[in-house]
Amino acid sequence: MRAACLGTATALVGLLACAPVAAAATDTDSAHTAGGDRVITLIGRLAQQTRFPVNPGGAPAQGDRTVFRSVLFDQYGNQVGDTDGTCTTTRVDNGGAEECVVTYNLPGGQLSVQGMVFGILNPGPPSSFDNGITGGTGEFDRARGSVHADTIAPGTRRFTIDLDR
């Protein structure tokens, strides 16, 4: 049960870290709010995931790690990039929690995202979470803002990237 829950939570986080996303897709799926913020919406599907448990075959433990890669799609189903990241279990009580570091590789640059994901050991679909954008490269140089993730199907999440301007 733990592996299924951890996998789902990690899949969601994995979807946060994106790799190359076509510039047209980013423009198509982005909007500017009244305050000048830029919002990009992407769908991520888990492509690869490896777990490194502290206690192989045993109970979840602090220090368990997961490495993942997810493929990103725009609202029309076009592949526009991928994410890459790692999550480390920081607690196994109260539903568990992971600290995750993810990179979104997008057309024009990369976004770095970091934060906590809670409830990783709870049964059922992983809960939504918000992580902070800690920086970027190229077009996203000095980026700030947040990423909100919602599970929309097993191994599939919707990521709403809100870039502060």
N, C-alpha and C positions, 0 to 999 in steps of 0.2 A: 504494500500500500504506500509506503514511504517513497519508493522509487517512482511510482506513478504520480504522486503529488509533487515531488521534487522536480520530476521531468516536466510537468505541466507548468509549474512556476518558472522554472528555468527557461522553458520554451518561450514564455512570455517575455522574459527579460532578454533572451536572445534576440527576439524580434525587435527589441529596442536598438540594438547596435546595428547600424546599416552600413552596407558597402555601396559600390557605385550605383547611383540612381541617375537615370537620364535627366538632363536638364529640362527637357520638354515635359517629362512626367512631374518633376518638381514644380514647374510653373503651372501645369494643369491642375495639380492637386493642392495648390497653395492659394491662400487668400490673405488679404491685409485687413486687419481690424481697424476700427476708427482711430485707435491710438497709434497706428503704424506698425503694430506687431505683424509678423508673417506666420501663418499657420499652414503646416504641411500635414496631410493625412495619408498614411501608408498602411497596407496590410502586410503582415509578416507571417511567413510559414516556416516552421522549424525544418531545417534541412539536415542538420547533423548535431549530435549531442553525445558527450562522453562524461561519465561521472567518475570521480576519484574519491571513494568513501574512506574515511579514517578507519572504520571497522567493516571491512568487506564481508558481506553477508550478515552483518549485525545491525543493531539499531542505529538510527540517524545520530550523528555526533557533530559537535562544534568542530569546524575545520573541514567538513566534507566540501568538495569543490566540484563544480560543473563547468565545462567548456562547451560553447555552442556556436552555431552559425545558423542564421535564418535568411531566407530569401524575401525580398521586399517587392510589393506590387502596388501599382497605382489603382485608382478607382475603376479603371477599365480592364483590369486584369493583366496589364503589361508588366513584365519584370523590369524593375527599375534599380535594383541594387541588392545589397545584403547587409547583414549585421554580424558582428563577431564580438564575443565577450566571455567573461568569466563571472561566476557567482561563488561566494564562500559562505557556508552556513555559519551564522554567528550565534544562533540560539535554537534549541530544540524544545523548549517549553512554550506554552501559550500559542501553539500552532506553528512555531518555528519562524525563522527569519533568515534572509540572505542579504549580504552586501554585494552589489553587482557593479561591474565596470564594463561599459559597452561602447563600441565605436560604430557610428553611422557613416558609411562612405557614400557620399552623395555627389552628384555632378557639381563640379566646382569646388569640392572640398570635403572635409570630414567634420563630424560632430562627435564630441566626447560627452558621454552621459554616465552619471553615477548615482547610486542611491540604494535604498532598502526596499526589499519585497517581503511582505509579511504574510503569514498564513500558509507557508509552503508545505506544511505537513497536514493541513486540513484536507478531508475528503472533498471531492467535487472539483468543479472548475476553479482555477486560480482566481483570486480576487483582483480587481483593478488596482493599479498603483501609479504613482507619480514619481519621477526621478528628475534630477536637475541636470541641465546642460552646463558643463564645466568649462567648455572651450571649443575651439574648432580651428580649421585651417582653410586657406583659400577664401572663397566667398563667405565662409562662416568664421573667419578670423575674429577672435574676441567674442564669439557667440555666447549668449546667456539666454535663459528661459527654462522651459520644462518639457518633459515628454509624459503624456498620459497614455497608459496602456489598458485596453479592455480585451478580455477573452471573448471571441465571437464564435469559436468552434474549437474542438480539440486540436492543439498544436497551432492554432491560428489566432493572431491578435491584431487589433486595430491600434495604430500608434498615431496620436495627435501631437505633433511637434509644434510648440508655441515659442517662436523666436522673438525675444524682446528686441526692439529697435531703438 
